[in-house]
Amino acid sequence: MHIFWKNVYRIINYRGINLKTLAALSDVPYSTITNGKNKKRQPSVETAYKIASALNEPLESLICDTAQLRTESIVLK
């Protein structure tokens, strides 16, 4: 699964949101969300932005590997 979808799923699982609710909130077709996860594809910029907005998350936090960023941050300190 692409890192974007891993981050999205982590957030929706934490918040208790299901995929149909995410689709409705983001105005992204349910099939686009499930296809992205199942086919390991990075979403289009427009789709990623809509999902990030619906989750009230910065787009960067969804497209980046946050574990990798934390590691790099510790090394730089």
Legacy VTK file of the C-alpha trace (Angstrom):
# vtk DataFile Version 3.0
C-alpha trace
ASCII
DATASET POLYDATA
POINTS 77 float
0.000 0.000 0.000
1.293 3.461 -0.872
2.380 5.601 2.106
-0.449 8.072 1.435
-3.060 5.368 1.936
-1.264 3.973 4.990
-1.441 7.410 6.592
-5.089 7.890 5.610
-6.047 4.508 7.045
-4.123 5.196 10.243
-6.043 8.454 10.714
-9.497 7.124 9.868
-9.005 4.072 12.075
-7.937 6.297 14.956
-10.924 8.583 14.438
-13.396 5.764 13.826
-14.298 6.923 10.319
-15.229 4.352 7.690
-14.384 4.557 3.985
-17.890 5.533 2.892
-17.885 8.431 5.330
-14.462 9.527 4.086
-15.740 9.361 0.508
-18.732 11.534 1.383
-16.688 14.043 3.403
-14.029 14.389 0.727
-16.309 14.249 -2.318
-14.091 11.476 -3.687
-15.794 8.376 -5.109
-15.722 5.385 -2.760
-14.299 3.297 -5.609
-11.358 5.703 -5.977
-10.498 5.271 -2.315
-10.761 1.480 -2.359
-8.927 1.213 -5.702
-6.103 3.366 -4.395
-5.639 1.117 -1.416
-6.005 -2.162 -3.290
-3.914 -1.249 -6.327
-1.147 0.450 -4.344
-1.438 3.669 -6.316
-0.599 7.170 -5.288
-3.695 9.351 -5.658
-3.900 12.316 -7.979
-3.036 15.680 -6.453
-6.694 16.699 -6.540
-7.829 13.527 -4.766
-5.066 13.774 -2.170
-5.969 17.393 -1.473
-9.681 16.597 -1.077
-8.943 13.762 1.347
-6.467 15.843 3.340
-9.004 18.666 3.569
-11.773 16.312 4.675
-9.503 14.917 7.394
-8.334 18.414 8.342
-4.744 17.283 7.916
-1.890 18.965 6.050
-1.322 17.257 2.720
2.358 16.850 3.597
1.477 14.714 6.606
-0.313 12.241 4.349
2.258 11.978 1.580
5.316 11.690 3.814
6.591 8.741 5.783
6.225 10.246 9.250
8.347 7.538 10.872
11.172 8.410 8.482
10.714 12.123 9.172
10.917 11.552 12.937
14.127 9.571 12.501
15.675 12.282 10.355
14.600 14.940 12.839
16.281 13.097 15.717
19.481 12.692 13.712
19.534 16.404 12.838
19.106 17.431 16.483
LINES 1 78
77 0 1 2 3 4 5 6 7 8 9 10 11 12 13 14 15 16 17 18 19 20 21 22 23 24 25 26 27 28 29 30 31 32 33 34 35 36 37 38 39 40 41 42 43 44 45 46 47 48 49 50 51 52 53 54 55 56 57 58 59 60 61 62 63 64 65 66 67 68 69 70 71 72 73 74 75 76
